[in-house]
């Protein structure tokens, strides 16, 4: 066991950094089953339970963990009476272990698809405002690659980044800036995301020619969760007017939930303008004529650094660029 780090793994001594093995050395000593044990330890918080899941004896699991820590030259887990908990360095290794496991799963699936005569597979994550662009790009992709299987996940950028980290999606259209470690990703800006304020068709202000934010001060709001770009933006808009949004908001990232709530109440919501135009054209909501002073930061293509995209993933990104 390495004694070169403190128990949390947060303060790394220069000698620990100097002893970090080379990539070649790591590749020669680490095994896939050891990485699977890491993720089991993280999920279970117990060496005994993780060993059971891995169909190993506890001594064998203990030995495997020691071998990994020896191979990496760092302490991956703290042991205590409460169980086992990953250090900061351990969490870093676990994150990559999950990605490697997911990539192996994707490899298996792609090989299986090729051998069975099926097409390639692509998993995409998108924020709500980018959904129209993503769907147009997918339509084009299916025209040139009709056999490709596609999975789409729509959620906030923060949740999409977690899926990207875990290898559950191949490419994301959103914002890497919401991450505490944006340097982990490649980001390529695509476009601005104009925003608007929307209401149900029967809202008292739905027929007005001009609506001020102050008129919505007492309204109940449907918003994204705190610290998300759309939430930060609307709070800033209110602040510019010397106002503050009421605390009793409903938080959701679902456009369906938002539209349903608007139809059943006099609530108002923030929505990307392109999405709002779609719902308004189908008489599902009203875009309120509120003059907005600022905008949300642009969104773009986000991929994991050092990750190898499939040819179909690269093709999709090229189509995204053309659609833009």
N, C-alpha and C positions, 0 to 999 in steps of 0.2 A: 504494500500500500504506500502510495506517495505521501510524504510528510511535507512536501514543498509548498502546499497551499494551506490556507486556514480552512476551518470547517465549512465555511460557506462557499469557498472557491472564488471569492470575489477579489481578493488581493493576491496577485500572482508575483512571486519573487522572481528577480532576474534569472536566478539559477534554474527555476522551473521552466522559464521560457527557453533558456539555452538547451534544456534537456528534452524539449519537445521533439519527438522522432520525425523523420522525414516522411513524405507521402508514401514513398516506396516501402519504408519499414512498416508503416501502418497497414498497407495493402497485404504485406506478407504475413502479418500476425493476426489481423482481425478476421473473424468469420461471420457469416450471415446469421448463424444461430446465436452468436453472442449479441448481435445487434437486436435480434428478436427478444432476447432476454432483457435487454435494456428497456425496451418499450413495455414489456410485461411488468418489470419492476416499477416503472413510473406509474402504470395503471393501477397496480395492486397495492403499492406502498409496503409490501411485505416480501421478503426473500422466500419464505415458505410457500406463499400463495403463487408467486411468480414461478417457482420451481414446479409446482403442480401443473400449472397451465402449460409449461414447456415440456412436461413429461420427463423431468429431471429430478434427481435426488437433491436435497438441499445442499449437501457438501459439493456436489457437482456444480450447482448454480453458484455457490460461493467461490469455487475455484475459477469458474468462467468469468465472474466479475473481477476477481483479482487479476486474471490474465489480461482483461481489457484495460484495467487501470494501469497495469504494468506496461502494456503496449503503447498507451497514450502518454504515460508519465504524469498523470493527474488523478486526483480523487474525484470520482463521479457521483458518489452517494455518501451522505452522512448517515451513520447508524445511531439510533437512540432507543430508549425503552418504548417509544411510540411507534417505532418501525424504521423505515428507510426512506430518505428523502433526497432528491437530486440536488447537487450543488449547482452553482451558476454554470460551471463548465459542463457538468452532467446534463443540464437542460439543453445546452448547445449540442452535445453529442446525441442526445435523444431526438432532438428535432431532425438532425440529419439521418438518424437511424430510421425514423418514420418515413422520410422521403425515399430512402433506399428501398425500404420494404414496399412502399407504394410503387416505385419504379419497377421493381421485380414483378409485382402484380400486373402492372401495365404491360411489361414485356411478355409475360405469360399470355395475357389476353390478346395481345397483338399477334403473337406467334400462332395462337389457337385460331384466330380469325383468318390468318393467311392460309393455314393448313386446311381449314374447313371451307375455303373459297369465299369467305366474307371480306368486306372491305375494312379499311382502317377505322380507328376509333379516336374521337377527340372530345375532351371535357373542357368546357368553357365556363368561366364565371363572369358575371356582368352586374354592374350597378343598374338601378332602375332607369336613370336618364340615358344610359348608353344602349338600352335594349333595342330601340329601333335600328340603330346602326349595326348592332350585332346580328339581328335577324336578317337584315338586308345582305350582310356579308355571308351569312349561312346559306341564304337562298342561292347566292352566286356560287358558293362552294359546292352545294349539292348539284348544281348544273354541270360543273366540270368534274366532280367526283361523286356520282350518284350512290355509290356503295358505302360511303362513309357513314358510320354511326356516331351520333352526336349527343352529348349530355350537356344541358345548360342549367346552371345554378344562378339565381338572381337574388342578391342580398347586398348588404352594406359592404363598403371596401374593406373594413376591418375584418368582417367574417370571411370575405373572399380571400384575404391574405392568409388567414389561418388555413383555409382549404388548399391554397397554393403551397404553403409551407409543408403541409402533410402529403402533398403529391396527389390530392384528390381531383385537382383541376390542372390542366396543362398551361392555360393562358387565361389572363384576367383582363377585363376592360374596366378600369376604375382608377383609384388613386393610391399610390404607394406612400404618400405623405402622411397618411393616418397611422402608419406603423412607427413604433418607437425605434426601429432600425431600418429606415428606408434604404440604407446602403446595401441591404441584402438582395435588392431587386433591380432589374433593368426596367426603366420607365421611358416610354416614348409617347410624348403628348399627341393626342388626336384632335380634340376640339374643345371649345368652350361649352358650357352647359347653362344656357339662359334659364332663369327660374321665374315662377309666377305664384300668385296666391289664388287658390280655388275654393269654391263652395258648392253646395248642392244647388239644383235649379230653383228651389223654392226659398233660398236664403233671402232675407229682407233687402240685401244690397245687390242682389243678382242683376237687377235691371238698371242700376245706377250708371251714369256716364263716367263718373270719377269717384274713386274710393280712396280715402286716406288711411294710413296705418292706424292713426288715432281712432278712427271709426271702428277698428277691429280690436281695440284695446280690451274690451270686456268679453270678446268672443272666446269660446273654447277652441283650442288648437289641436291639430293632429300633426305631430312632428317626428322627425328622426330622433334617435337617442342623443344624449349629450355628447359633446366632443366630436360629433360627426360634421363634415363640412357644411351640409345643408342646415343643420341646427345652429352652428356657429354663425353662418351667414345671416339667417333671419334675425337672430338675437342682435347682431351687429346693425342690421337695418333699423331695428327698434331703437337701439342705442343712439344712432345718428339723429333720431327724432326726439331724443330725450325721454324715451318710453321704455317699458319693460314688459315682456310677455308674462302672463299669469302663470303660476306654478302648476296649476292643475291640468297639464296637457296629457294627451294620449300619445304614447310613443309607439310607432310601428314603421317598418320599412316596406310593408306590403301595399302595393297600389290597389289591390282588390279590397283589402280591409279599409283603406282610406276612402275609396269611392263609395263603398257600402255605408260607412259611417256618415259621409256627407249627405247621402240620399235620405238618411233617417233623422237628420238633425240640422241645426243651424251652425254647425261647426265649420271651421275653415282650416285649410291645410296648405303646406308648401309643396310644390311639385315641379319637376322639370317641364319646361314649356312644351317640348315636343311630345311628351307623354300626355300633358294636359290637352293639347290640341286634338289628340286621338280621342280621348274621352269626351271632350266637348263636341266634336263632330258627330259623335254617336249619342248626343243628348244625355250624357251621364253625369256631367258636372258643368259648372260655369266658371270661366276665368274672370276673376274680378279685376277691374281696371285700376290697379294700384301702381303708382309710379315708384319703381325701385331704383336705388342709387348705386348699388354695387352688384357684383356677381360672384358666383362660386368659382373656385379654382378649376382649371380645365381637368378633364380626365384623359386617360391614355391607355396604352398597352403595357401590361405588367407581367413579367416573367421572372422566374427564379434565376439568380446569377449562377453560373456554372452548371445549369441544367441543360440537357440536350433535348431540344424539341424534335418531334417527329417531322417527317416531310409534310404531313397533312397539317400539322400545327404551323409550320412556316408558311404554307400556302394560305392558311386562314389569315395570318397576320398580314401577308401581302395584299390580300383582298380587302382587309380592313383599311389599309392605307389608301387603296384605290377608291373605296367607298367614301373616304373622307375627302 
